[in-house]
Amino acid sequence: MDSIYPLFQEWSARFVQIPMFPVLQCVHFTIVSLKLRMKLGTGFAQSNPLACWISAVISNFAGSFLISFFLGLPMVLPLKDVRAVAAMTTIWYLVFYCPFDIFNKFFMLQPAWLSLVVLKEAHRAKAILGGVSMGLEHYPTDLLVVVLVGIFKGAGALLVQPVAAVVQGSLDVTSHEALKPSFTTKASIVASILYTLVLKGIISISTECLCFGVFLVFALIKVSLHVMDAQDPFLHVEKALSPFCFGSPKETASTSDSKKKKE
């Protein structure tokens, strides 16, 4: 056990030092663009290339757009990185318009897709940490703001789906993260809170170890969700706590019905 922890610390330090660009950032662009293609299909991209590209920009830079809006920064700030925009556009083009659909077919193979999923969680773990650090720079005493900035970085693409849907001409107000939060959003909330507590010194653990640990947990659960079709692990906690915190739906419905009868 004594030899495992120093090794974990060493790998944690190496993990934190991995640059986001180009590898992790391009993995993020790839998996977001592939999911966008799954939703829109090739027909939409061929008939509406501009709307498709704008949707890709909104989805790929969602976290940065949300943070800029939330912190009162220029909304064009995410687009100042010409390398990132060029890389995103290239990947978007390959996903939707690659000859013989080679790019999409390759990454739809399970080994390639799972590799993307694992690397995407490395990107997410580091992105949430970066978001929390950025929030602390602007609002060091407002912990709620800091946590929200971290969440935006971790689950931005999911949170802006209604905005992207407007560009796509198919706004569906019956399904979004506020109504049906995914595992990604829930995990980003937990990770953002943990990062905030650690960076504020409330929890005594190294930031590097926490970041690496978050990546390992995220990657393990995401792979399990894809390979074994496992359930969202948060569902068990929600089912146990929901009746005590918010009441069961049946009880709420019966109470409201009885009040209407009395009136």
N, C-alpha and C positions, 0 to 999 in steps of 0.2 A: 504493500500500500504506500510505503514511503517513497518508493521509486516511481509510482504511477503519477502522483501529483506534480512533481517537478517536470515530468514528461508532458503532462497536460498543460502546465504553465508555458513550457517551451513552444508547444504547438499553438497555444492561444496567442502568444506573442507573434508568431509567424503569420497566423491567420489575420490578425488585425493589420499587419503591415502589407497585406495583399492589396494592390491598387484596384480601384473600382473600374477604371478604364485601362485597357480595352476589353479584357475578357469578361468580367462580371457584368459590366454595362451592356455589352453586346448580347450576352445570354439573356439579360432582362428584355432587351429589344426583341430578341428572337421569340421568346416564349409569349410575350404580350401580343406580338404580331400574329403568331400562330393561333392563339386563342381568338383574336379578332377575326381571323379568316374562318375559324370554325363557326363563329357566330354569323358572319355576313355572307360567306360563300364567295366563290369566284365571280359569279354573275354580277353582284353588286359592284365589285372592284373594277370589272371591265366596263360597266356602263356608267359608273360614278367614280372615276379615279381620284378626283380632287377631294370629294367628300370622304373617300376611303383614307386618303393620306392625312387629312385633317383629323379624322377619328384616331388614326395611329399616333399622331403627334400628341393629341389630348391624352390618350391612354398611356403612352410611353413616358411622358413627362408629367403625369398627373400629380405625383407627390410634390414636385417643384412648383407647379402652377398653384396648387392648394396652399402651400406654404407662403408663396409670394402674396396671394390674396389675403391670407389670414394675418400675416405680419405687416401688411401695408407696403410691400416691396413692389417694384415694377413687374407687371405680369409677363413682360417679354424677357425677364431675367433668365429663365431656363433655356431660351433659344440663343443666348449669347455664345454658348459653347458650340462653335461651328463643327468641331470634330464629332461631337455627340449627335448633332442633327444630321450630319452627313452619314454617319454610321447607321442611325435609325432609318433614314430614307433608303439606304442601300439594302438593309435587311428587309424592310417593308416591301421593296420591289421584288426581291428574291422570293419572299413568301407568297406573293400574289401573282407574279408574272414570270417566274423563272421558266426557261424553256423545258418542256417535257415534265414540268412540275417536280424536278429533281430535288430541289431544296426542301419542299414540303414533305415529299415521300421519305426522304432520309430521316428527318427529325420526327416523323410519325412512327418510326420503328421504336419498339419499346426500350431497348438499351439507350438509344440516342435521346429519347424523350425523358427517361429517368435521369440521365446525366444532366439534362437541362434543368429538371426539377431540383436536383441537389444543388447545382450551382446557383440557381435562382434563390434558394434559401440562404446561401452564403451572401448573396447580394442583399437580400432583405434584412438579414441580421445586422450587417454593416450599415445599411441605409437607415434603419431605425436609430441606431446609435448616433449616426451623423445628424439625424433630425433632432434628436434630444439635445445633443451638444449645441446645435444651432439655436434651438429654443432657449437654452440657458444663457447663451450669449446676448440675446435680445431681451429676455425677461427672466433674469436669474431668481426672482422671488415668486413668480407666478407659476406654480407647479402644474396647474391644469393646462395652461397654454403650452408648457413644455411637453407634457404628455400628448396633447393633441398634435403637435408638430411631428412627434415621433410616429404617431398613428398614420398621419398623412403620408409619411415616407414609406411606411411598410405596406399600406393597403390603398394607396392613392388611386391605382388603376380601377379598383373595384368601386371606390367611393364616387368617382366621376362618371360612372356608366350612364346615369341619366343625361348628363351633359353631352356625352358622346352619342347617345341615342338620338338626341335632337338633331345633330349633324347628319345622322344616318336616316332621319325621317321616320323613325319607328320608336317613339317614346312610349315606354311601358311603365306606368306609374304603379303597377301592382307588384313589381318585383325589383327591389333594390336593397342595399346593405342595411338600411335602417329597419326594414321589415324582416328580412331574412339574412342576418349577418353570417358570413361564411367563417370557416375555421381560420382563414388567413386574417380576417379583420379581428377576430377574437384574440388570436395569438399576437397580433401586432399591438393590441391594447395591453396585454399582459407584459410583453417585452418592453414596451415603452415605459410602463410604470416601473418595472424593475431597473431599467437603465437610469431613470430619473432618481430613484431612491439611492442607487449606487453612486452616481455622480454628485449627489448632494451630501454624500457621506452618511446617510441614514442606515444603509446596509454595508457592512464591512466585507467587501470582496473586490478583487481586482476587476477592472472594466474588461480587460482582455479575456480573462477566464469566463466572465459572464457572456461576452459576445460569442465566444467559441461554443459555449454551452448552449446558447440560444440557437445557433446554427445547427448543432447536432440534433437537438430536440425537434426543431422545425423540419429538418431533412428526413429524420426517421419517421415522423408522423406523416409527412406528405408522401413519402414512398409507400408507406403502409396504406394510405388512402387510395393510391393508384393501383398498387399491385394486389392487395388483398381485399379491396373494396370495403375497408374498415369504416366505422362510423366516426363522426366528429367526436373526439374525446371530451369536448366541453359539454356535449349533450347530457352526459350522465350527471354532471354537476348542476346543470341547469334544471334537469328534471327533479333533482333532489331539493334544490333551494327555492325553485319558483313557487311552489304552494305556500311556503312560509313567508316569502318576501312579497309576492304579488297576488296570492290567492289562486285557487284553481279556476279555470274558465267556467266550469259547471256551477261552482258556488257563486261566482260573480253574476252569471246569467240568471240564476234562480233568485238572487237578491234583488236584482233590477226588476225582474218580472213581478215579484211580490210588491215592490214599491209602486209599480204602475197600477196594480190591482187596487191598492189602498187609495191611490189618488182618484 
